Every structure is written in structure tokens, then in C-alpha cells.
Amino acid sequence: METLQLSGIGMTSQRTRDRMVERLEAQGIRDSAVLEVMGSTPRHLFLDEALAHRAYEDCALPIGHQQTLSQPYIVARMTELLLAGREPPARVLEIGTGSGYQTAILARLVAQVDSIERIAALYQRARERLQRLKLYNVRLRLGDGSRGWAGQGCYQGILAAAAPSRVPAELLAQLALGGRLVMPVGSSAEQQLIVVDRHEQGFEQTVVEPVRFVPLLGGVMRQQ
């Protein structure tokens, strides 16, 4: 039964995942490693059972607490941008664990993922899902992601799934020399996906494309 749930049937089957990968390729995703991981990760496990049949549609889906699971294209695009043109970063900091799906994708592509979630209920569910998938190179923390994960040194990659009005200085300070940050930035009316590379001369920012994410909020929501 467990194997069947992981592999999926019908609208959650491998055939459905293969069609999703074909769609991602048509949308411009080129990184073969990203496509392989997207095609083999059971996205339906990261949604409530009532929504599992929609897991491989090209849309964002609710996960509770006014949060969403980003559409497959955005997950693949942000992952591809983080990895593009260099060796996979050894350590990645993820801001906003959410359902844990983006975390799982990253964990299969890099050596270590540290992920922060501010909502206790989402944090607990994500932890259970990642353990179920035996992704042991992930560390989760319940905390304020806008401040990063202080005291852990610098990260070669930082990826955020929520949009601040500007990139928090704390995140830039935790980005290693030669590292890359990928995140949405802007207001509820207008957001852009940006890439920030850290060089010896400073930070270089590139605007990629318009996006829509939930806002990056501070604090911790501990009530279930």
C-alpha cells in the first residue's frame, strides 16, 4: 500500500508526471537533472488527499493557512535558476518550507538543505512527508525565515518561496561569496522573480520574470 501511494495511480501516476515533465520542457525548462527530479518526486503526497488528483496540473494549490504550493513551472524554474551555470551548491537555505515539495526537489539535487517555516502546522506536516520519503539531508526549523538561519555560516544558495518588498539584509549577509539567491520581490500588486549573485565586488541583481507569491512575513505562528 505504501509503495502504491508513493508511486500513485490514475491522476497521480507516473504517466501523469511524465506529461507534466513534457509540459515543463515546452515551457522552457532545460536542466535535465531538474526535469528528472520533477518527474520522479510524488507531488501528490504534498497535498491534502482531496486535492491530490490535481497535483500535476500547472497551477498553484492551497495547503492551508492562506499558503499555497507553487505551480510546477515555478518550482522547476526557481530550482533551475539556482543551479544554472555552476556546480550544484553544497548547502542551500530555503525560506518558507510550506508543504515541503520544493524542499524535496532541492534535497535530491544538492548535498544539504536547511529550510525554515514560520507556521507550526505546516512545519510538522512537511517534516513527516520528508521523513516518509527518507530525505535525510534536510534540516527543518520552525522560525522567522526573513532573518535567515543565523549561526550556520554562509550558504552557496538561498531560495525563498515568499515575497518581501526588498531582499532582507540578513539573507544577503548569509549568502556566500560566489553564492546565488533566488526569490520573488515586490508588493501584492506587482512582483518580480529575481536572482542575486554575490561577487567580490558586491551583489549583482537580475530580474527574471513577473510572478505572484504570498508575502514574506516575520514572526512565528505556533498555534495548530
Secondary structure as GFF3:
##gff-version 3
##sequence-region A 1 224
A	DSSP	alpha_helix	2	7	.	.	.	ID=ss1
A	DSSP	three_ten_helix	10	12	.	.	.	ID=ss2
A	DSSP	alpha_helix	14	26	.	.	.	ID=ss3
A	DSSP	alpha_helix	32	40	.	.	.	ID=ss4
A	DSSP	three_ten_helix	43	46	.	.	.	ID=ss5
A	DSSP	three_ten_helix	49	54	.	.	.	ID=ss6
A	DSSP	beta_strand	61	64	.	.	.	ID=ss7
A	DSSP	beta_strand	67	69	.	.	.	ID=ss8
A	DSSP	alpha_helix	72	83	.	.	.	ID=ss9
A	DSSP	beta_strand	91	95	.	.	.	ID=ss10
A	DSSP	alpha_helix	101	107	.	.	.	ID=ss11
A	DSSP	beta_strand	112	117	.	.	.	ID=ss12
A	DSSP	alpha_helix	120	132	.	.	.	ID=ss13
A	DSSP	beta_strand	138	142	.	.	.	ID=ss14
A	DSSP	three_ten_helix	145	147	.	.	.	ID=ss15
A	DSSP	beta_strand	155	160	.	.	.	ID=ss16
A	DSSP	alpha_helix	169	173	.	.	.	ID=ss17
A	DSSP	beta_strand	175	186	.	.	.	ID=ss18
A	DSSP	beta_strand	191	199	.	.	.	ID=ss19
A	DSSP	beta_strand	202	211	.	.	.	ID=ss20
###
